[in-house]
């Protein structure tokens, strides 16, 4: 992708309105938290203290809107404490550049490394850097600094108390995650009616698993409906795929295919009903037609063989889903007996999280880590921005580093898009608030009220796009400055210029010290291939030795393959938005390789749907194929990293040996699935294998395609190129 096209995409993304469900009650509760600290501070103290209280309450409230499965009150308290600590330490070192700049650099670096834990930790940590930068305006007194830090922490306490006293959909996010997983499987079943090989994105199932991990205190109060249905969705997905597949399930045409479509349609309706029941906490009805379709007639059933087995298994699983759909009230919802959910997925408490955080940060302390490079950029930009602002003949120069810190993200596209969105939102918000300030005149109480209203609107629009929430955030800051007696003629134009400078500094930092994903694509692809090989081998070993231990190994391998797939998808999506020439894999090769591995994964999933029970007859021939698959995919992963052509000699030998064994005739599903995997591996080899001449020609063609796509987009003809 060229720089010009990348910048166009950045502007479009930064100003896009995202479809999101507004949550006015949550926004109102958080805005009330801001009001509860601003009002008493204005009445009992001064506008300066009210501004500090507003900083803590607003930042702590904004932290609770981040995507996290921990209790919101804990997030609010943590944000308040972090803001207060950053404020006090900043004041202690703010007297001299020789002490403040090193502290700022270390603090910003630590905030950048917080992304190793997750996006919520990274965003909250960035706000603490902003609070530290604001402390340069504090009075020169340690006692006053402690007072300001305490008031900032009080803002976080106020938000936590409101969350405790007025819970709104306490388990709402967890319910939504589980309902989304069931709805995703329902949509998958509908798509399989028309396309038997339709792909499935496991991200909703991964999100539901994250939501299912709870702390011991959460486990005691979690609604019963959140215990079992996730495992139900996990088990239904491979069964509907096996039923729809013409190779191992229903025939391509005829009464068998019509019966499969009928079952898939009924499955989609039942799963949607269960999703609605869980999301709303109310019973949901299923049409009698769908219930009748789930009745298997022992004498007149048209499905036979593996298709019949898949249909019977699907009806059994949907029976559990029907119980959920019909008994969706919070007090009556049953938890189906799911073995994998017999033990609660444990999330560490805040204190036990410390060693987890240390290990996560230690893993990212390497030069090629995007998180480490982001931390270095953040530290450099914060200190450089502060030095530049100190030399400018304007007040409130700290807005330069604050803007840079708040818009910077570990990847190129988000950093640039947020810089554009912040500038656009700031201009609109400043213009709106400035007009109101001029019309109303100086009145601290009125400005305090307007600041609370602006905060509430910012919270409500938080998920509709950064530019639109930033508009009211800018207005909120203008009203706070007006509340403190600052003249708008001095503060508003300065803030616009400083915001522009801070955004430009953040964008320039990524150019100077980038963390491109494009060169890492071969490594991500190799990791995914190796993980899929281990998953496929675990499926085969469950046939060779059907024991509970093998089934547990299969589950672990499946989760690892999903994580590797998610890492590849994230890297691939980022690489497509980067203005970098492809290295190692062109965009077309990456897309073809992804399709091949998805086909390999789908074949393993189809075999998983017919994994025998623990007391079933073993298939010894599957062990040899499992060893061959695991060895060949592991070696192929090394070959992909080093740009060599992969080879599947062991897999071919194992398949030939199985074809000559009479005992293999008793497992048609696994043999057909193994043949599908072999074809997928051959497609992968075709996608990534090239001679040296082909590599040169391929790179040249890829560059020509990118240039042609950019030219076509420039004159308005043709579609956008999916560049890498």
Secondary structure by P-SEA (a helix, b strand, c coil): ccaaaaaaaaaaaaaccccccccaaaaaaaaaaaaaaaaaaaacccaaaaaaaaaaaaaaaaaaaccccccaaaaaaaaaaaaaaaaaaaaaaccccccaaaaaaaaaaaaaacccccaaaaaaaaaaaaaaaacccccccaaaaaaaaaaaaaaaaaaaaaaaacccccaaaaaaaaaaaaaaaaaaaaaaaccccccccaaaaaaaaaaacccaaaaaccccccccaaaaaaaaaaaaaaaaccccccccccaaaaaaaaaaaaaaaaaaaaaaaaaccbbbbbcaaaaaaaccccccccccaaaaaaaaaaaaaaaaaaaaaaacccccccccccccccccccccccccaaaaaaaaaaaacccccaaaaaaaaaaaaaaaaaaaaaaccccccaaaaaaaaaaccccaaaaaaaaaaaaaaaaaaaaaaaaaaaaccccaaaaaaaaaaaaaaaaaaccccaaaaaaaaaaaaaaaaaaacccccccaaaaaaaaaaaaaaaaaaaaacccccccaaaaaaaaaaaaaaaaaaaaaaaaacccaaaaaaaaaaaaaaaaaaaaaaaaaaaaaacccccccccaaaaaaaaaaaaaaaaaaaaaaaacccccccccaaaaaaaaaaaaaaaaaaaaaaabbbbbcaaaaaaaaaaaacccccccaaaaaaaaaaaaaaaaaaaaccccaaaaaaaaaaaaaaaaaaaaaaaaccccccccc
